[in-house]
Structure formats: C-alpha cells, structure tokens
Amino acid sequence: MLLGLSTLSYAQNRATVNKPVLCAPIDTIFKGLADKDINEKPVWHGRRDDEKTEFYLFLNFDTSAFTIVETGKEIGCILGIGYNSNFFNPPQ
C-alpha cells in the first residue's frame, strides 16, 4: 500500500489534464458497441477492489478497433477508442 500512496503523491504533484468522456447507461453503451457497424465484442474485464467500478475492453477482430469502458452501478463511460490494437505475448 505504501507504494500506491507514494505513486499517488507523485501523481498529485504533476499537472492535471481534463479529458472529456462519453457517459451513458451501461446497456446503451454495450448495445452500441455490439451494433453491426461497430461490431466490438468484450474480450477483457477487470474490477477495482471496491467492487463498485468495472472496466471492459471491447475489440473488433476484423478491423482491430477497440473501446475501453469504465462502469459504475448504472452508468458507463467510454475512456478511449482506437484502431490498430495488438496483443502482447502473455508472460510464461
């Protein structure tokens, strides 16, 4: 935990950047990403320790487009979108 606190302290001494995100009801985001024009599927899921926040990575295997989504109880926010996604080799 000490490492986390020192990292947080270090981060607080840096400049803050405001990043706009798109938020909507979770089912609206997930249905939109599954739409035939976007056709992204969830390939990864993670949860914070508080179990109130979840993260998802959606990927279109044909176009290599991706979307990163953070969700709470009812609302989700798109944190980032992009193209040319690649997988690293998993550690052995």
Number of C-alpha atoms within 10 A of each C-alpha: 6 7 8 9 10 11 11 11 11 10 11 10 8 8 7 8 6 6 6 10 11 11 16 14 14 18 12 13 19 17 12 14 20 17 12 9 8 14 18 24 18 17 11 11 12 12 13 9 8 7 10 10 14 17 18 19 18 21 25 19 12 8 13 13 18 25 19 17 24 20 20 14 11 9 14 24 19 18 15 14 13 11 12 8 13 9 5 6 6 5 4 3
